[in-house]
Amino acid sequence: MNDERSTLALDVQPIAWRLLLIIAGVQVLLHVLTNGNYGIFRDEYYYLACADRLAWGYVDHPSFSIWVLALWKAVFGQSVHSIRILPTLSGGALIVLAGAIAARLGGGRWAQLFAGIGTGIGGSVMVMTGFYSMNCFDLLVWSGAFFLLIRIAREADGRWWPWLGLLLGVGLFNKIGILVFGLAMVIGLVLTRHRRHFMDKRLYIGGATAMLFLLPYVLWNVANSWPTREFIDNAKQYKISAMSPLEFLSVNVLDANPVTVPLWVGGLLWLLIARRAKPYRIIGLMVIVSWVFFVFQKSKPYYFAASFPAMIAAGGVAWERWTGSRRWKWARWAMVVNLALGLTIVLPMTLPILTPQNLDAFQKRLGIAPVAAEVGHTSTLPQHFSDRLGWQNLARVVGEVHEDLAPADRSNAIILGRNYGHSGALEYWSSKHDLPPVYGRHNNYWLWGPPPMDEETVVIAINFEVEDLADFFDEVIVAGVAETPWAQESHLEILVCKGIKHPIDEVWDEVKIFI
């Protein structure tokens, strides 16, 4: 065993820092130059609202990303450019980490070049590092965890289990989806020679450390009647579009960028069958287990994107080895050209470098239509673009409706958003457009309610059905419409409601929506 470990350790290559930092710098620059072109994303408005109300948990996510955002905006403000610095830097760090994984697998400069570029041009990576959310940190946690697990597998050294547990704990405090990594790892340990680690108490110390980070979120859920469980059940049933395994895989191919298929497929095969990759068989098995889990749990395809950097890094190593002879050196340059062409194709689809009109025309020329990951997606633009449009226009129209109210009604007005996009955006723009207090019924906005209401309160409701509100108010009228071409919600009706029929405490449960 010691001889085998020594041989494997000699295979580790130095990290090509300068090369990887150049690739990372290019991606960071692309984000910095385009981040403000379309505006703030729907979820970003919601996260900013959460950051103003710090807690140990939220209906749809744990607290880590929110606490980081609260600290960041307290120092640097909450402009669109400011809040996107952290995801931008995460994207650059992910590229370097992918190269480091390739080096740990024995890959030299070419392998690290392929890993860095292949990861950087991934559609999901570019999208998820283009706006603030928990996902940019989740990508780093998965890749960092793969890096540590590769080290454990290579050296058969259990000293790294507590460190892996610490990293996974931070990941759980950020997004509970990291539980899939843990499940896949346990199955991978059982199915490979690494099962001997079950005799190492440091494995259990790492596992206990990870779960300790989840405890505050569990206790928060207990105190609030398990809203996250309700959220997950509703999302599976009503929100996430149903996909067959083949459809799921086809979206994965697009998410990773089709030109990277030779890298990540080659990497997965290398991990599973190559003799020199035998210590890393666990990584390949974990990727397969994760994919199967996501498919049959009706998850969104981009959840699997966190596995691509490790596969692409392995593919970089395999490609470097397969093209090692002089007669095949040309294939290395061919791969670089292939990846460069892939960047030019995916760039308009992932970063807002085109106007909505030109992007729509570009999609049609390529014969590409946006994949509806959620029920109700109707815009001709991908959702990561369409959900950045129209929010300030909504605030402007709501401000006009509020201004047109009689003075007595104006002083008693509140706003009620149908979803957290409405509520979050109007709260963000409230000072600029002189809006009344904003409330909502969606996810944590419902927990932050109910709003103070009596018979004198006038409710400015956003995009509810008139018939639905008629059950709660004596008078409901459509007072304005916010229309924004290309937006995810391009036609938003602004309703003014008067004369609430029942005390708000009695009806607040009826309007709740966790999804």
C-alpha positions in Angstrom: 0.0 0.0 0.0 2.8 2.4 0.9 4.5 1.8 -2.5 1.3 2.3 -4.3 0.7 5.6 -2.5 4.2 6.8 -3.2 3.8 6.1 -6.9 0.5 7.9 -7.0 1.9 10.9 -5.1 4.6 11.3 -7.7 2.0 11.6 -10.3 0.6 14.8 -8.8 1.5 17.8 -11.0 2.1 21.4 -9.9 -0.8 23.8 -10.4 -0.3 26.1 -13.4 -1.3 29.2 -11.5 -0.4 31.8 -14.2 -2.3 29.9 -16.9 -5.4 29.3 -14.8 -5.5 32.9 -13.5 -5.4 34.2 -17.1 -8.4 32.0 -18.0 -10.2 33.0 -14.8 -9.4 36.7 -15.4 -11.0 36.6 -18.8 -14.2 35.2 -17.4 -14.2 37.7 -14.6 -13.7 40.6 -17.0 -16.6 39.3 -19.2 -18.9 39.4 -16.2 -17.8 42.8 -15.0 -18.3 44.3 -18.4 -21.9 42.9 -18.8 -23.3 42.5 -15.3 -25.5 45.6 -15.4 -26.9 45.3 -18.9 -30.3 43.8 -18.0 -30.8 44.7 -14.4 -31.3 42.8 -11.2 -32.6 39.2 -11.3 -35.9 38.3 -9.6 -34.2 36.1 -7.0 -31.6 38.7 -6.2 -34.4 41.1 -5.1 -35.7 38.4 -2.8 -32.2 37.6 -1.3 -31.7 41.3 -0.6 -35.0 41.4 1.3 -33.9 38.3 3.2 -30.5 40.0 4.0 -32.5 42.8 5.7 -34.2 40.2 7.9 -31.4 37.8 9.1 -32.5 34.5 10.5 -31.2 30.9 11.0 -33.2 29.8 8.0 -35.6 30.7 5.2 -38.4 28.8 3.5 -36.4 28.0 0.4 -32.8 28.0 1.5 -30.4 28.0 4.5 -28.7 31.2 5.7 -25.0 31.2 4.5 -25.5 33.1 1.3 -27.9 35.6 2.9 -25.5 36.3 5.8 -22.7 36.9 3.3 -24.9 39.2 1.3 -25.9 41.2 4.4 -22.3 41.8 5.3 -21.3 42.6 1.7 -24.1 45.1 1.1 -23.5 46.8 4.4 -20.0 47.6 3.2 -20.3 47.9 -0.5 -24.0 48.7 -1.1 -26.7 46.9 -3.1 -26.3 48.1 -6.6 -26.4 45.5 -9.4 -22.7 45.8 -10.0 -21.9 45.5 -6.3 -23.9 42.4 -5.5 -22.5 40.5 -8.5 -18.9 40.9 -7.5 -19.0 37.8 -5.3 -20.5 35.4 -7.9 -18.1 36.8 -10.5 -15.2 36.0 -8.3 -16.7 32.6 -7.5 -16.6 31.9 -11.2 -13.0 32.7 -11.5 -12.2 30.7 -8.4 -14.1 27.7 -9.9 -11.8 27.8 -13.0 -8.7 27.7 -10.8 -10.2 24.9 -8.7 -11.0 22.8 -11.8 -7.4 23.2 -12.9 -6.2 22.2 -9.4 -8.4 19.0 -9.6 -6.7 18.2 -12.9 -3.3 18.6 -11.3 -4.2 16.4 -8.4 -5.3 13.7 -10.9 -1.9 13.9 -12.5 -2.7 16.4 -15.3 0.0 18.8 -16.6 -0.4 22.2 -18.2 -2.5 20.9 -21.1 -4.9 19.0 -18.8 -5.3 22.1 -16.6 -5.8 24.3 -19.7 -8.6 22.1 -20.9 -10.1 21.9 -17.4 -10.0 25.7 -16.9 -11.4 26.6 -20.3 -13.9 23.8 -20.3 -15.3 24.7 -16.9 -15.3 28.5 -17.7 -17.3 28.2 -20.9 -20.0 26.0 -19.3 -23.4 27.5 -19.8 -24.6 26.8 -16.2 -21.4 28.1 -14.7 -21.5 31.3 -16.7 -25.2 31.9 -15.8 -24.9 30.9 -12.1 -21.8 33.1 -11.6 -23.6 36.0 -13.4 -26.0 36.9 -10.6 -26.1 36.5 -6.8 -27.5 33.4 -5.4 -26.5 30.4 -3.2 -25.6 28.5 -6.4 -22.3 30.2 -7.1 -21.1 29.1 -3.7 -22.6 25.6 -4.2 -20.4 25.1 -7.3 -17.3 25.9 -5.3 -18.3 23.6 -2.4 -18.9 20.6 -4.7 -15.6 21.1 -6.6 -13.7 21.7 -3.4 -15.2 18.6 -1.9 -14.2 16.5 -5.0 -10.7 17.9 -4.7 -10.4 16.8 -1.0 -12.0 13.4 -1.8 -9.5 12.9 -4.6 -6.7 13.6 -2.1 -8.1 11.1 0.3 -8.6 8.5 -2.4 -5.0 9.0 -3.7 -3.2 9.0 -0.4 -5.6 6.7 1.6 -5.1 9.3 4.3 -8.0 9.9 6.7 -6.5 13.1 8.0 -8.6 15.0 5.4 -12.0 13.6 6.5 -12.6 16.3 9.1 -11.7 19.0 6.6 -14.0 17.5 4.1 -16.7 17.5 6.7 -16.1 21.1 7.5 -16.4 22.1 3.9 -19.6 20.0 3.4 -21.0 21.6 6.6 -20.5 25.1 5.1 -22.1 23.8 1.9 -25.1 22.5 3.9 -25.5 25.9 5.6 -25.6 27.3 2.1 -27.8 24.8 0.2 -29.2 21.4 1.4 -28.6 19.9 -2.0 -25.1 19.1 -0.8 -26.7 16.2 1.0 -26.7 14.5 -2.5 -22.9 14.7 -2.5 -22.9 13.0 0.9 -25.3 10.3 -0.2 -23.3 9.6 -3.4 -20.1 9.5 -1.5 -21.4 6.9 1.0 -22.5 4.7 -1.9 -19.2 5.3 -3.7 -17.3 4.2 -0.6 -19.4 1.0 -0.3 -18.8 0.1 -4.0 -15.1 0.7 -4.1 -12.0 -0.4 -2.2 -12.3 2.8 -0.2 -14.9 1.1 2.0 -12.0 0.5 4.4 -12.4 4.1 5.5 -15.6 3.0 7.3 -13.2 1.8 9.9 -11.6 5.2 10.4 -13.3 7.3 13.1 -12.2 10.5 11.4 -14.8 9.8 8.7 -17.5 9.9 11.3 -16.0 13.1 12.8 -16.2 14.7 9.4 -19.8 13.5 9.0 -20.8 14.8 12.4 -19.1 18.1 11.7 -21.1 18.5 8.4 -24.4 17.7 10.1 -23.7 20.1 12.9 -23.9 23.0 10.4 -27.3 21.8 9.3 -28.7 21.8 12.8 -29.7 25.5 13.0 -31.7 25.1 9.8 -33.4 22.0 11.1 -34.3 23.8 14.4 -35.5 26.8 12.5 -37.8 24.5 10.5 -39.1 22.9 13.6 -39.9 26.3 15.1 -41.8 27.3 11.9 -43.7 24.1 11.2 -41.3 22.7 8.6 -41.9 25.2 5.8 -39.0 23.9 3.7 -40.6 20.5 3.4 -43.8 22.1 2.2 -41.8 24.2 -0.2 -40.0 21.2 -1.7 -43.2 19.2 -2.1 -45.0 22.0 -3.8 -42.0 22.8 -6.1 -41.9 19.2 -7.3 -45.7 19.0 -7.8 -46.4 22.5 -9.3 -43.3 24.3 -10.3 -40.5 22.2 -11.8 -41.2 21.0 -15.3 -41.4 17.3 -15.7 -38.6 15.8 -17.8 -37.7 12.3 -19.0 -34.1 11.1 -18.3 -33.3 11.7 -22.0 -34.7 15.3 -21.8 -32.8 15.9 -18.5 -29.5 14.7 -20.1 -30.1 16.9 -23.2 -30.4 19.9 -21.0 -27.2 18.8 -19.1 -25.4 18.8 -22.5 -26.5 22.4 -23.1 -25.7 23.4 -19.6 -22.2 22.1 -19.9 -21.8 23.6 -23.4 -22.0 20.9 -26.2 -18.4 21.4 -27.2 -17.3 20.1 -23.8 -18.9 16.7 -24.4 -15.6 15.0 -25.4 -14.1 16.3 -22.2 -16.7 15.4 -19.6 -17.8 12.1 -21.2 -14.1 11.2 -21.7 -13.4 12.2 -18.1 -16.2 10.1 -16.8 -15.1 7.1 -18.8 -11.5 7.6 -17.7 -12.6 7.7 -14.1 -14.6 4.5 -14.4 -12.4 2.2 -16.5 -8.8 3.5 -16.8 -6.3 1.5 -14.8 -4.4 4.5 -13.6 -7.6 6.1 -12.5 -8.6 3.2 -10.3 -8.2 5.1 -7.0 -10.6 7.7 -8.3 -13.3 5.2 -9.4 -15.4 6.6 -6.5 -15.6 10.0 -8.2 -17.1 8.5 -11.4 -19.6 6.4 -9.4 -20.6 9.5 -7.4 -21.3 11.4 -10.6 -23.6 8.6 -11.8 -25.4 8.3 -8.5 -25.9 12.1 -8.3 -27.4 12.2 -11.8 -29.8 9.3 -11.2 -30.9 10.9 -7.9 -31.6 14.3 -9.5 -33.5 12.7 -12.4 -35.8 10.6 -10.3 -36.3 13.3 -7.6 -37.6 15.6 -10.3 -34.9 18.2 -9.7 -33.9 21.0 -12.0 -31.2 20.0 -14.5 -28.8 22.7 -13.4 -28.5 21.0 -10.0 -26.2 18.5 -11.7 -23.9 21.3 -13.1 -21.8 21.1 -9.9 -20.4 17.8 -11.1 -19.1 19.0 -14.4 -15.9 20.7 -13.3 -14.6 17.5 -11.8 -15.6 15.5 -14.9 -14.1 18.1 -17.2 -10.9 18.1 -15.1 -10.7 14.3 -15.4 -11.4 14.7 -19.1 -8.5 17.1 -19.4 -6.2 14.6 -17.9 -7.5 11.8 -20.2 -7.2 14.0 -23.3 -3.6 15.0 -22.3 -2.7 11.3 -22.0 -4.4 10.2 -25.1 -2.7 12.8 -27.2 0.7 12.4 -25.6 2.5 11.0 -28.7 3.9 13.3 -31.3 1.5 12.2 -34.0 -1.5 13.3 -31.9 -0.2 16.6 -30.6 -2.3 18.4 -33.1 -5.5 17.1 -31.3 -4.6 19.3 -28.3 -4.7 22.4 -30.4 -7.9 21.2 -32.0 -9.5 20.9 -28.6 -8.4 24.5 -27.7 -10.0 25.8 -31.0 -13.1 23.7 -30.3 -13.5 25.2 -26.8 -12.9 28.7 -28.1 -15.6 28.3 -30.7 -17.9 27.0 -28.0 -17.4 30.2 -26.1 -18.5 32.4 -29.0 -21.7 30.3 -29.4 -22.6 30.2 -25.7 -21.7 33.7 -24.8 -24.8 35.5 -26.0 -27.0 32.8 -24.4 -25.4 33.2 -21.0 -24.2 36.8 -20.6 -26.3 39.9 -21.5 -24.1 41.1 -24.3 -27.0 41.5 -26.8 -30.3 43.4 -26.6 -33.4 41.3 -26.0 -34.4 41.8 -29.6 -31.0 40.8 -31.0 -30.8 37.8 -28.6 -34.2 36.6 -29.7 -33.1 36.9 -33.4 -29.8 35.1 -32.5 -31.7 32.2 -30.9 -34.0 31.8 -33.9 -31.0 31.8 -36.3 -29.5 28.9 -34.3 -32.8 27.2 -34.0 -32.6 27.3 -30.2 -35.6 27.8 -27.9 -35.3 28.4 -24.1 -35.8 25.3 -22.1 -38.6 25.7 -19.6 -37.2 24.5 -16.3 -40.2 25.8 -14.5 -43.9 25.6 -15.2 -45.2 28.9 -16.6 -42.1 30.0 -18.5 -43.5 31.9 -21.5 -40.9 34.4 -22.5 -38.9 33.8 -25.7 -35.8 34.6 -23.8 -34.1 32.3 -21.3 -35.4 32.8 -17.8 -32.0 34.0 -16.5 -32.5 37.0 -18.8 -36.3 37.5 -18.9 -36.4 37.6 -15.1 -34.1 40.6 -15.0 -36.5 42.8 -17.0 -39.4 45.0 -16.1 -39.0 45.4 -12.4 -38.3 49.1 -12.3 -41.1 49.7 -14.8 -43.4 47.8 -12.4 -42.3 50.1 -9.5 -42.9 53.1 -11.7 -46.5 52.1 -12.6 -47.2 51.1 -9.0 -45.9 54.5 -7.9 -48.3 56.2 -10.3 -51.3 54.2 -9.1 -50.4 55.1 -5.5 -50.0 58.7 -6.4 -53.5 58.7 -8.0 -55.2 57.5 -4.8 -57.2 60.0 -2.7 -55.0 61.5 0.1 -56.8 59.4 2.8 -56.4 56.2 0.8 -52.8 57.0 0.0 -51.8 57.3 3.7 -53.5 54.0 4.4 -52.1 52.1 1.5 -49.9 49.0 1.5 -48.6 46.8 -1.4 -49.1 43.1 -1.6 -47.0 41.1 -4.1 -48.3 37.9 -5.6 -44.8 36.4 -5.7 -41.5 37.3 -4.1 -40.3 38.9 -7.3 -43.0 41.5 -7.1 -42.5 42.1 -3.4 -38.7 42.1 -3.5 -38.4 44.4 -6.5 -40.9 46.9 -5.2 -39.2 46.9 -1.8 -35.9 47.6 -3.5 -37.2 50.5 -5.6 -39.6 51.8 -3.0 -37.5 54.8 -2.0 -37.0 56.0 -5.6 -40.7 55.7 -6.5 -42.1 56.7 -3.1 -44.0 53.5 -2.5 -45.9 52.5 0.6 -44.8 49.5 2.7 -44.4 46.2 0.8 -45.6 42.8 1.8 -46.1 39.4 0.2 -47.6 36.0 0.4 -44.8 34.0 -1.2 -42.2 32.0 0.8 -40.5 34.1 3.5 -42.6 37.1 2.7 -45.6 35.2 4.1 -43.6 34.4 7.3 -42.8 38.1 7.6 -46.6 38.9 7.6 -49.3 39.4 8.0 -49.4 43.1 7.2 -51.2 45.5 9.6 -54.6 45.9 8.1 -58.1 47.2 9.1 -61.2 48.3 7.3 -59.4 51.6 6.3 -56.4 49.9 4.6 -56.1 50.1 0.9 -54.2 47.2 -0.7 -52.3 47.7 -4.0 -52.2 44.1 -5.2 -49.8 43.0 -7.9 -51.1 40.6 -10.6 -53.7 38.8 -8.7 -56.9 37.6 -10.3 -59.8 40.0 -9.6 -62.2 37.1 -8.8 -59.8 35.7 -6.2 -59.5 39.0 -4.4 -63.2 39.6 -4.5 -63.5 36.9 -1.9 -61.5 39.1 0.5 -62.4 42.7 -0.4 -65.6 44.6 -1.1 -64.1 46.6 -4.0 -61.4 45.4 -6.4 -60.5 47.4 -9.5 -57.7 47.2 -12.1 -55.9 50.6 -11.7 -52.9 50.1 -13.9 -50.9 47.8 -16.1 -47.1 47.4 -16.2 -46.0 46.1 -19.6 -42.4 45.1 -20.5 -41.6 43.3 -23.7 -39.3 40.3 -23.3 -39.9 40.1 -19.5 -40.8 36.8 -17.8 -44.0 38.6 -16.6 -44.5 41.0 -19.5 -48.1 42.0 -18.5 -48.7 42.8 -14.8 -52.0 44.2 -13.6 -52.1 46.6 -10.6 -55.2 46.2 -8.6 -56.6 48.5 -5.9 -58.6 46.7 -3.2 -60.7 48.3 -0.5 -63.0 47.1 2.3 -61.4 43.9 3.7 -64.2 41.5 4.6 -62.4 39.5 7.3 -59.6 40.2 9.8 -56.2 39.6 8.2 -55.2 37.1 10.9 -58.2 34.9 9.9 -57.4 34.8 6.1 -53.6 35.0 6.1 -53.2 31.2 6.0 -55.4 31.0 2.9 -53.1 33.2 0.8 -49.9 31.4 1.7 -47.8 30.0 -1.1 -44.6 28.1 -0.4 -43.1 27.1 -3.8 
